[in-house]
Amino acid sequence: MTAASDRMPRACHRDKPLSKAKPMEREEARPAVFGASGALRGTARLPGDKSISHRALICAAMARGRSRIDGLSEGHDVGATARALRAMGVRIEPDGNAWTVDGVGAGALLQPEGALELGNSGTSARLLAGLVASHPIAAAFTGDSSLSRRPMSRVAEPLRRIGAELGLAPGGRLPLTVRGLCPAVASAHRMELPSAQVKSALLLAALNIPGLTRIVEPVPTRDHSERMLKLFGADISADGGEIAIRGEPELRPRALAIARDTSAAAFLAVAALLVPGSELRLEGVGMNPTRTGLFDLLREMGGELAVSNPRESGGEPVADLLVRHSPLRGIDVPPAIAPRMIDEFPIFFIAAAFAQGRTRTRGLGELRFKESDRLAAMARGLRAIGARVGEEGDGLALAGTGGEPLPGGAAIDPRLDHRVAMSFAVAGLHASQPVTVAGMSCADTSFPGFAALLRELAR
C-alpha cells in the first residue's frame, strides 16, 4: 500500500458482506375495548427501552466484532432500525432471549440495494440519516403515512453542514435521501431547538469524521447516545452543555442488558395510581434523570411511587418502582420539565383528568410534531370520554374529576400514535362506560402485548 493510500481514511473502505433478513410485518389495525377493571396487582415485566435499543444496535453495528444485547425492545420501531442495518451489511440475529450483532466498524456500511422502509419510526429515520451522512454510500428512507407527515428538516440542515447531500419531499418530509460524504467535515454545532434525535444524528455522523466534533446544547436533552457511545469506547465528553466527540474510534463490541423502558413504565404507573386498590411493582426501570420528569410530577401530585434497588444496566441507571393507588391533585407544570418527559405527556394528561382541581401545562409545542399532533389528539379524545379540557396555545388545561370515573363510552382513533392509544386504554380502566381504541395494534411500536398485560394484571 502506498503512503498516499495509508493516509486515506480507513472509514471509507467497505469490506463486509450483506446479510439479508425478512422484514417484520405490521399487524392489521384492530379495535380493543377497555373497561373498568379490578385492582392492578403484581410484578409487570416491561419491554426494553426503545430509545436505548435503537442506540445499542447502531453502536454495536459500528464496533468491530460480535456484541450481545439482552432485553432489546422487540417493538416495530426498533425492528425498523434492525432491518435497515441488515440492509447495509450488519448481521443481527436472535440468540436465545438476546440478540447478537456482528459489527462492521465505523465507515464500513454497505450500499443498500433498495429504499429503507422505516414504518412509523422517526428515531430510526433521524439517527440513521446521521449514520449514513459520513459514509461513502447513498440511502433513501421511506415510512408509513404517519412518519411521512413528520418534519425532517431539523436533522437535514445540520447534516448538510458536514457535507452530506440530503433531499426531502415538499414540506421537509419523507421520503428522505442521504448521500454521505467521506471524509465529512468536523464542525461545531449549536442546537437551536432541544432535540435528542438531532443531537444523536450528529454524534453518529461524527464517528466517521476525522477530528473533533462539538455540539452545544443550551437545553439538556436525554443523553442515551452519549452513554451508549462511551460504553462502546468512543472518545466523548460532556461539560457545561458542550459535548465533544473525536471521530474514527475503534469501538469495542460489548455484552450489555438494556434498561426497561421508562416510557412504558409510565403507562402502568398511572394505571396503578388511578385504579383503586392497585399496587404494581415495575422492575429494572430506566432512571436516567433526563427521562424521569413524569415520576417527579406524579409525586408532586400526591402519587405514591417508591424507588428501590438502584443499580446500573448497560451504562444506564435503573431501579425498581413500587406504585400504589393514590389520590392526585392538579398542578401547574413548569415548561422547563418538558425535555425530561416529552414522550410521557399523553399519559400525564390522563392522570390530570382524574386529579382533584385544575392542571395547566404550557411550552409543549414539540408535541404537535410527534406521531400525531398530540396536544390536539389528547384534547379531542379526552373531551370524547367526558373530561373537561381546553387547548391553551402550546399546552392543555384540565379540570380533574377528583378521582371519580370519567363517563367514557367513546371510540378513540389514535391515528397510528402508540402513546395516544395506550393513554386512552388506561383511561378506560377507570371509566363508567368502556373506551374503545381503534387500531390498538399501533401500541406494538413500543410496547408489544400491552393490552394483554393490562388484562393479566387486573385479574
C-alpha positions as CSV (number, residue, x, y, z in Angstrom):
1,M,0.0,0.0,0.0
2,T,1.4,3.4,-0.9
3,A,1.9,6.3,1.5
4,A,-1.0,8.1,-0.2
5,S,-3.4,5.2,0.4
6,D,-2.2,5.0,4.0
7,R,-3.5,8.5,4.5
8,M,-6.9,7.6,3.1
9,P,-9.4,7.5,5.9
10,R,-9.8,3.8,6.9
11,A,-13.5,4.5,7.4
12,C,-14.0,4.9,3.6
13,H,-13.3,1.2,3.0
14,R,-16.3,-1.2,2.6
15,D,-15.4,-4.9,3.1
16,K,-18.3,-6.7,4.8
17,P,-20.9,-8.9,3.1
18,L,-24.5,-8.0,3.1
19,S,-26.8,-10.2,5.2
20,K,-30.5,-10.3,4.4
21,A,-33.4,-10.7,6.8
22,K,-37.1,-10.8,6.3
23,P,-38.8,-7.6,7.5
24,M,-41.3,-7.7,10.3
25,E,-44.9,-7.2,9.1
26,R,-47.1,-4.7,11.0
27,E,-50.3,-6.3,12.2
28,E,-53.6,-5.1,10.8
29,A,-55.3,-2.4,12.8
30,R,-57.7,-3.8,15.4
31,P,-60.0,-2.2,17.9
32,A,-59.8,-3.0,21.6
33,V,-62.2,-2.3,24.4
34,F,-61.0,-1.1,27.8
35,G,-63.5,-1.0,30.7
36,A,-63.4,-0.6,34.5
37,S,-61.1,-3.3,35.9
38,G,-60.3,-4.8,39.2
39,A,-57.2,-3.6,41.0
40,L,-53.9,-4.0,39.1
41,R,-51.6,-6.1,41.2
42,G,-48.3,-8.0,40.8
43,T,-45.0,-7.5,39.1
44,A,-45.0,-6.3,35.5
45,R,-42.2,-7.2,33.1
46,L,-41.6,-4.3,30.8
47,P,-40.1,-4.2,27.3
48,G,-36.5,-3.0,26.9
49,D,-36.2,0.8,26.5
50,K,-37.0,1.8,22.9
51,S,-34.7,4.8,22.8
52,I,-31.8,2.9,24.2
53,S,-32.4,-0.1,22.0
54,H,-32.0,1.9,18.8
55,R,-28.7,3.3,20.0
56,A,-27.4,-0.1,21.2
57,L,-28.0,-1.6,17.8
58,I,-26.3,1.2,16.0
59,C,-23.3,1.4,18.3
60,A,-22.9,-2.4,18.1
61,A,-23.0,-2.1,14.3
62,M,-20.2,0.4,14.4
63,A,-18.0,-1.8,16.6
64,R,-15.8,-4.4,15.1
65,G,-16.8,-7.9,16.3
66,R,-19.8,-9.5,18.0
67,S,-21.9,-7.8,20.6
68,R,-24.7,-9.5,22.6
69,I,-27.7,-7.4,23.7
70,D,-30.1,-8.7,26.3
71,G,-33.5,-7.1,26.8
72,L,-33.6,-5.4,23.4
73,S,-37.0,-3.8,22.6
74,E,-38.8,-6.0,20.0
75,G,-41.3,-3.4,19.1
76,H,-41.8,-2.4,15.4
77,D,-39.7,0.8,15.7
78,V,-36.5,-1.0,16.8
79,G,-37.3,-3.7,14.2
80,A,-37.1,-0.9,11.6
81,T,-33.6,0.1,12.7
82,A,-32.5,-3.6,12.7
83,R,-33.8,-4.1,9.2
84,A,-32.1,-1.0,7.9
85,L,-28.7,-2.0,9.4
86,R,-29.1,-5.5,8.0
87,A,-29.7,-3.9,4.6
88,M,-26.4,-2.1,5.0
89,G,-24.3,-5.2,5.8
90,V,-24.7,-5.7,9.5
91,R,-25.6,-9.2,10.8
92,I,-28.3,-9.1,13.5
93,E,-29.6,-12.5,14.8
94,P,-31.6,-13.8,17.7
95,D,-29.6,-15.7,20.4
96,G,-32.0,-17.3,22.9
97,N,-33.5,-14.4,24.8
98,A,-30.9,-12.0,23.4
99,W,-29.7,-10.7,20.1
100,T,-26.2,-10.7,18.6
101,V,-24.8,-8.0,16.4
102,D,-21.8,-8.6,14.2
103,G,-20.4,-5.1,13.9
104,V,-18.6,-3.9,10.8
105,G,-16.9,-0.9,12.2
106,A,-17.4,2.8,11.6
107,G,-17.2,3.6,7.9
108,A,-17.9,0.0,6.7
109,L,-21.6,0.1,5.9
110,L,-22.5,-1.2,2.5
111,Q,-24.6,0.4,-0.1
112,P,-28.3,-0.7,0.4
113,E,-29.9,-2.3,-2.6
114,G,-33.2,-0.5,-2.1
115,A,-35.1,2.1,-0.1
116,L,-35.0,1.6,3.7
117,E,-38.7,1.3,4.9
118,L,-38.9,2.6,8.5
119,G,-42.6,2.1,9.3
120,N,-43.5,4.7,12.0
121,S,-40.1,5.2,13.5
122,G,-38.9,8.8,13.5
123,T,-36.0,7.8,15.7
124,S,-34.8,5.3,13.0
125,A,-35.1,8.0,10.3
126,R,-33.1,10.7,12.1
127,L,-30.4,8.5,13.7
128,L,-29.7,6.5,10.6
129,A,-29.6,9.7,8.5
130,G,-26.8,10.8,10.7
131,L,-25.0,7.5,10.5
132,V,-25.2,7.4,6.6
133,A,-24.2,11.1,6.3
134,S,-20.5,10.4,6.8
135,H,-20.4,7.0,4.9
136,P,-19.5,6.7,1.2
137,I,-23.0,5.5,0.4
138,A,-26.4,6.8,-0.5
139,A,-29.7,5.7,1.1
140,A,-33.4,6.5,0.7
141,F,-35.7,6.4,3.7
142,T,-39.4,5.9,3.5
143,G,-42.1,5.3,6.1
144,D,-45.8,4.9,6.7
145,S,-48.4,7.7,6.4
146,S,-47.8,8.9,10.0
147,L,-44.0,9.1,9.6
148,S,-44.3,10.7,6.2
149,R,-46.1,13.7,7.9
150,R,-43.3,14.3,10.4
151,P,-40.8,17.1,9.8
152,M,-37.2,16.1,8.9
153,S,-35.7,19.5,8.0
154,R,-34.3,19.9,11.5
155,V,-32.0,16.9,11.0
156,A,-31.3,17.6,7.4
157,E,-29.8,21.1,7.9
158,P,-27.0,20.3,10.3
159,L,-26.1,17.2,8.3
160,R,-25.8,19.3,5.2
161,R,-23.2,21.4,7.1
162,I,-20.9,18.5,7.4
163,G,-21.0,18.0,3.6
164,A,-23.7,15.3,3.1
165,E,-26.4,15.8,0.5
166,L,-29.9,15.4,1.8
167,G,-33.1,15.6,-0.3
168,L,-36.6,15.9,1.2
169,A,-40.2,15.9,-0.2
170,P,-42.1,19.2,-0.1
171,G,-42.7,20.4,3.4
172,G,-39.4,18.9,4.6
173,R,-40.8,15.4,4.9
174,L,-40.2,11.8,3.8
175,P,-39.1,10.3,1.6
176,L,-35.6,11.4,2.6
177,T,-32.5,10.7,0.6
178,V,-29.0,10.9,2.1
179,R,-25.8,10.8,0.1
180,G,-22.9,10.7,2.5
181,L,-19.6,12.4,2.3
182,C,-16.4,10.6,3.3
183,P,-14.4,12.2,4.8
184,A,-17.1,14.6,6.0
185,V,-16.2,17.9,7.8
186,A,-15.7,18.1,11.6
187,S,-17.8,21.0,12.8
188,A,-19.2,22.8,15.8
189,H,-23.0,22.8,16.1
190,R,-25.3,24.8,18.3
191,M,-28.7,23.2,18.9
192,E,-31.3,25.8,18.1
193,L,-34.2,23.6,19.3
194,P,-33.8,20.9,22.0
195,S,-33.8,17.5,20.2
196,A,-32.1,14.4,21.4
197,Q,-32.6,12.8,18.0
198,V,-30.8,15.6,16.1
199,K,-28.0,15.6,18.6
200,S,-27.7,11.8,18.2
201,A,-27.6,12.1,14.5
202,L,-24.7,14.5,14.7
203,L,-22.9,12.2,17.2
204,L,-23.3,9.2,15.0
205,A,-22.1,11.1,11.9
206,A,-19.1,12.2,13.9
207,L,-18.0,8.5,14.4
208,N,-16.7,8.5,10.8
209,I,-15.4,12.1,10.7
210,P,-11.7,12.8,11.3
211,G,-11.1,15.3,14.1
212,L,-13.3,16.7,16.9
213,T,-17.0,17.4,16.5
214,R,-18.5,19.7,19.1
215,I,-22.2,20.2,19.9
216,V,-23.5,22.9,22.2
217,E,-26.8,22.1,23.8
218,P,-28.4,25.1,25.6
219,V,-31.2,22.9,27.0
220,P,-30.2,19.4,28.2
221,T,-32.0,16.5,26.4
222,R,-31.8,12.8,27.0
223,D,-28.2,11.6,26.9
224,H,-28.7,7.9,25.9
225,S,-26.4,8.3,22.9
226,E,-23.6,9.8,24.9
227,R,-23.8,7.0,27.5
228,M,-24.0,4.3,24.8
229,L,-21.1,5.6,22.8
230,K,-19.0,5.8,25.9
231,L,-19.9,2.3,26.8
232,F,-18.6,1.1,23.4
233,G,-15.4,3.0,23.8
234,A,-15.9,6.3,22.0
235,D,-13.8,9.3,23.0
236,I,-16.7,11.5,24.1
237,S,-17.1,14.1,26.9
238,A,-19.7,16.5,28.1
239,D,-19.0,19.7,30.0
240,G,-21.3,22.6,30.7
241,G,-23.7,21.9,27.8
242,E,-20.9,21.2,25.3
243,I,-20.4,17.7,24.0
244,A,-17.2,16.8,22.2
245,I,-16.5,13.5,20.3
246,R,-13.4,12.5,18.4
247,G,-14.0,10.7,15.2
248,E,-12.7,7.4,13.8
249,P,-12.6,5.5,17.1
250,E,-12.2,1.7,17.3
251,L,-15.4,0.9,19.1
252,R,-15.3,-2.4,21.1
253,P,-18.1,-5.0,21.0
254,R,-19.9,-5.3,24.2
255,A,-22.3,-7.6,26.1
256,L,-25.0,-5.5,27.7
257,A,-28.5,-5.5,29.1
258,I,-31.0,-2.8,28.1
259,A,-32.8,-0.9,30.9
260,R,-36.6,-1.5,31.0
261,D,-38.5,1.2,29.1
262,T,-39.1,4.4,31.2
263,S,-42.0,5.5,28.9
264,A,-43.6,2.0,29.0
265,A,-43.4,2.1,32.8
266,A,-45.3,5.5,32.8
267,F,-48.5,3.9,31.4
268,L,-48.6,1.2,34.1
269,A,-47.6,3.6,36.8
270,V,-50.5,5.9,36.0
271,A,-52.9,3.0,35.7
272,A,-51.9,1.8,39.2
273,L,-52.3,5.3,40.6
274,L,-55.9,5.7,39.1
275,V,-57.5,2.3,39.7
276,P,-58.5,1.8,43.4
277,G,-56.7,-0.9,45.3
278,S,-53.8,-1.2,42.8
279,E,-50.2,-2.0,43.7
280,L,-47.7,-2.7,41.0
281,R,-44.0,-3.5,41.1
282,L,-42.0,-2.5,38.0
283,E,-38.5,-3.9,37.9
284,G,-35.4,-2.6,36.3
285,V,-37.0,0.6,35.1
286,G,-34.6,3.2,33.5
287,M,-34.0,6.0,35.9
288,N,-31.9,8.3,33.6
289,P,-32.5,11.8,35.1
290,T,-33.2,13.1,31.6
291,R,-36.3,10.8,31.4
292,T,-37.9,10.8,34.9
293,G,-39.8,14.1,34.8
294,L,-43.2,12.3,34.8
295,F,-42.4,10.4,38.0
296,D,-41.4,13.7,39.7
297,L,-44.7,15.3,38.6
298,L,-46.8,12.4,39.8
299,R,-45.1,12.5,43.2
300,E,-45.8,16.3,43.3
301,M,-49.5,15.5,42.6
302,G,-49.5,13.1,45.6
303,G,-48.8,9.8,43.9
304,E,-47.1,7.1,45.9
305,L,-44.1,5.9,43.9
306,A,-41.3,4.2,45.8
307,V,-37.9,3.6,44.2
308,S,-35.6,0.8,45.5
309,N,-32.6,-1.3,44.5
310,P,-30.8,1.4,42.4
311,R,-28.2,-0.1,40.1
312,E,-26.7,0.2,36.6
313,S,-27.5,-1.7,33.4
314,G,-26.0,-1.1,30.0
315,G,-24.5,2.2,31.1
316,E,-27.8,3.5,32.4
317,P,-29.2,3.9,36.0
318,V,-32.1,1.6,36.7
319,A,-34.2,0.8,39.8
320,D,-37.4,-1.0,40.9
321,L,-40.5,1.1,41.2
322,L,-43.5,0.3,43.5
323,V,-46.6,2.2,42.7
324,R,-49.8,2.2,44.8
325,H,-53.2,3.8,44.1
326,S,-53.2,7.4,45.3
327,P,-55.5,10.4,45.1
328,L,-53.9,13.0,42.9
329,R,-54.2,16.8,42.9
330,G,-53.8,19.2,40.0
331,I,-50.7,21.3,39.5
332,D,-49.2,23.9,37.2
333,V,-46.4,22.2,35.1
334,P,-43.3,24.3,34.6
335,P,-42.2,24.3,30.9
336,A,-38.6,23.5,31.9
337,I,-39.6,19.9,32.7
338,A,-40.8,19.2,29.2
339,P,-37.5,17.8,27.8
340,R,-37.4,15.3,30.7
341,M,-40.8,13.8,29.8
342,I,-41.7,14.9,26.3
343,D,-43.0,11.4,25.4
344,E,-44.9,11.0,28.6
345,F,-47.3,14.0,28.4
346,P,-50.1,12.0,26.8
347,I,-50.4,9.7,29.8
348,F,-49.8,12.6,32.2
349,F,-52.9,14.3,30.7
350,I,-54.9,11.2,31.6
351,A,-53.6,11.4,35.2
352,A,-54.5,15.1,35.4
353,A,-58.0,14.3,34.1
354,F,-58.7,12.3,37.3
355,A,-56.9,14.6,39.7
356,Q,-58.5,17.0,42.2
357,G,-58.6,20.5,40.9
358,R,-57.0,22.1,37.8
359,T,-53.8,21.2,35.9
360,R,-52.2,23.6,33.4
361,T,-49.3,22.8,31.0
362,R,-47.5,25.1,28.6
363,G,-44.4,25.2,26.4
364,L,-45.4,21.9,24.7
365,G,-45.3,22.9,21.1
366,E,-43.0,20.0,20.3
367,L,-46.0,17.7,20.9
368,R,-47.6,18.9,17.7
369,F,-44.8,17.3,15.7
370,K,-44.8,13.7,17.1
371,E,-46.5,10.7,15.5
372,S,-49.6,12.9,15.7
373,D,-50.4,16.4,16.9
374,R,-50.5,15.0,20.5
375,L,-52.0,18.2,22.0
376,A,-54.9,18.1,19.6
377,A,-55.3,14.3,19.7
378,M,-55.4,14.2,23.5
379,A,-57.7,17.2,23.9
380,R,-60.1,15.7,21.3
381,G,-60.1,12.2,22.9
382,L,-60.4,13.5,26.5
383,R,-63.5,15.5,25.5
384,A,-65.0,12.5,23.9
385,I,-64.8,10.5,27.1
386,G,-66.2,13.3,29.2
387,A,-63.1,15.2,30.5
388,R,-63.1,19.0,30.9
389,V,-60.1,20.1,28.9
390,G,-59.1,23.1,26.7
391,E,-56.2,23.8,24.4
392,E,-54.3,26.9,25.5
393,G,-51.7,27.8,22.9
394,D,-48.9,25.3,23.3
395,G,-50.4,23.4,26.3
396,L,-53.6,22.0,27.8
397,A,-55.7,22.9,30.8
398,L,-57.7,20.2,32.5
399,A,-60.2,20.2,35.4
400,G,-60.0,16.8,37.0
401,T,-62.7,14.5,38.4
402,G,-61.2,14.3,41.9
403,G,-60.7,10.6,41.5
404,E,-64.2,9.8,40.2
405,P,-64.5,7.8,37.0
406,L,-64.9,9.6,33.7
407,P,-68.0,8.9,31.7
408,G,-66.1,7.1,28.9
409,G,-68.3,5.4,26.3
410,A,-66.4,6.7,23.3
411,A,-64.4,5.3,20.4
412,I,-60.9,6.8,20.1
413,D,-58.9,6.8,16.8
414,P,-55.2,7.2,17.8
415,R,-54.2,7.6,14.1
416,L,-51.3,5.3,14.4
417,D,-49.9,7.1,17.5
418,H,-49.0,4.4,20.0
419,R,-48.8,6.7,23.0
420,V,-52.2,8.1,22.3
421,A,-53.6,4.6,22.0
422,M,-52.1,3.4,25.3
423,S,-53.2,6.5,27.1
424,F,-56.9,6.0,26.3
425,A,-56.6,2.3,27.1
426,V,-55.5,3.4,30.6
427,A,-58.3,5.9,30.8
428,G,-60.8,3.2,30.1
429,L,-59.8,1.3,33.2
430,H,-61.4,4.0,35.4
431,A,-64.4,5.0,33.2
432,S,-68.1,4.4,33.8
433,Q,-68.5,3.1,30.3
434,P,-65.8,1.2,28.3
435,V,-63.5,3.1,26.0
436,T,-62.8,1.6,22.5
437,V,-59.4,2.3,20.9
438,A,-59.4,1.7,17.2
439,G,-56.2,0.4,15.7
440,M,-54.7,-0.7,19.1
441,S,-52.0,-2.7,17.3
442,C,-50.0,0.6,16.9
443,A,-49.0,0.0,20.5
444,D,-46.7,-2.7,19.2
445,T,-44.5,0.1,18.0
446,S,-43.1,0.4,21.5
447,F,-45.0,-2.0,23.9
448,P,-45.9,-5.3,22.3
449,G,-48.5,-7.1,24.3
450,F,-49.6,-4.0,26.3
451,A,-53.3,-4.7,26.2
452,A,-52.8,-8.4,27.2
453,L,-50.6,-7.3,30.1
454,L,-53.3,-4.8,31.4
455,R,-55.8,-7.7,31.4
456,E,-53.4,-10.0,33.2
457,L,-52.5,-7.5,35.9
458,A,-56.2,-6.8,36.6
459,R,-57.2,-10.5,37.3
